[in-house]
Amino acid sequence: MPSITLAIACLLIVTLGYASVCAVSPFGNCRRCSGVGFATKTDRQGRIKRGKRCRRCKGYGKRIRVGRHLYNLCARTHREGTR
């Protein structure tokens, strides 16, 4: 029985931690371009040069977190339902 309460407490701590991260910083780095906004290439001499713009983040280098996206959907539904 104590292991179940410990598991619930750990899950609650993780959930509240993620919710606080989404509230403080709703945007994270793009996973595809690592927050750079474009792909990196190397030329024939091996020097790094700028590639094409990232299609996933459209060159911004940021993405909205899943938790913040869900919060925005719920808030929009609530706002439109109470008009």
C-alpha positions as CSV (number, residue, x, y, z in Angstrom):
1,M,0.0,0.0,0.0
2,P,2.8,2.5,0.8
3,S,4.3,1.9,-2.6
4,I,1.1,3.0,-4.4
5,T,1.0,6.2,-2.5
6,L,4.7,6.8,-3.2
7,A,4.0,6.2,-6.9
8,I,1.1,8.6,-6.9
9,A,3.1,11.2,-5.1
10,C,6.0,10.9,-7.6
11,L,3.5,11.1,-10.5
12,L,2.0,14.2,-9.0
13,I,5.4,15.9,-8.5
14,V,6.3,15.1,-12.2
15,T,3.0,16.4,-13.5
16,L,3.2,19.6,-11.4
17,G,6.8,20.2,-12.5
18,Y,5.9,19.8,-16.2
19,A,2.9,22.1,-15.8
20,S,5.1,24.8,-14.2
21,V,7.7,24.4,-17.0
22,C,4.9,24.9,-19.5
23,A,3.6,28.0,-17.7
24,V,7.0,29.6,-17.4
25,S,8.4,28.7,-20.8
26,P,5.7,27.7,-23.2
27,F,8.1,27.3,-26.1
28,G,11.0,24.8,-26.4
29,N,13.7,24.3,-29.0
30,C,12.7,22.6,-32.2
31,R,13.6,18.9,-32.1
32,R,14.5,18.8,-35.8
33,C,16.9,21.7,-36.1
34,S,17.9,21.9,-32.3
35,G,16.7,25.5,-32.0
36,V,18.9,26.8,-34.8
37,G,16.1,27.4,-37.4
38,F,17.9,25.9,-40.3
39,A,19.8,22.8,-41.3
40,T,23.6,22.9,-41.2
41,K,25.7,21.7,-44.1
42,T,29.3,21.4,-44.8
43,D,31.0,22.5,-48.0
44,R,33.7,20.7,-49.8
45,Q,36.4,22.0,-47.6
46,G,34.5,20.8,-44.5
47,R,33.4,24.3,-43.3
48,I,29.9,24.5,-41.8
49,K,27.5,26.7,-43.7
50,R,23.8,27.5,-43.4
51,G,21.4,25.2,-45.1
52,K,17.7,25.3,-45.8
53,R,15.1,26.8,-43.5
54,C,13.6,24.2,-41.1
55,R,10.1,23.2,-42.3
56,R,8.9,22.0,-38.9
57,C,9.4,25.3,-37.1
58,K,9.4,27.5,-40.2
59,G,12.8,28.9,-39.3
60,Y,11.9,30.2,-35.8
61,G,13.8,27.5,-34.0
62,K,11.0,27.2,-31.4
63,R,8.1,24.9,-30.9
64,I,5.1,25.0,-28.6
65,R,5.2,22.4,-25.8
66,V,2.6,19.6,-25.7
67,G,1.3,20.7,-22.3
68,R,0.9,24.3,-23.4
69,H,-0.8,23.3,-26.6
70,L,-3.3,21.2,-24.6
71,Y,-3.9,24.1,-22.2
72,N,-4.5,26.5,-25.1
73,L,-7.0,24.1,-26.6
74,C,-8.9,23.8,-23.3
75,A,-8.8,27.5,-22.7
76,R,-10.1,28.2,-26.2
77,T,-12.9,25.7,-25.8
78,H,-13.9,27.1,-22.4
79,R,-13.8,30.7,-23.7
80,E,-15.9,29.9,-26.8
81,G,-18.4,27.9,-24.7
82,T,-19.0,30.6,-22.2
83,R,-19.7,33.5,-24.6
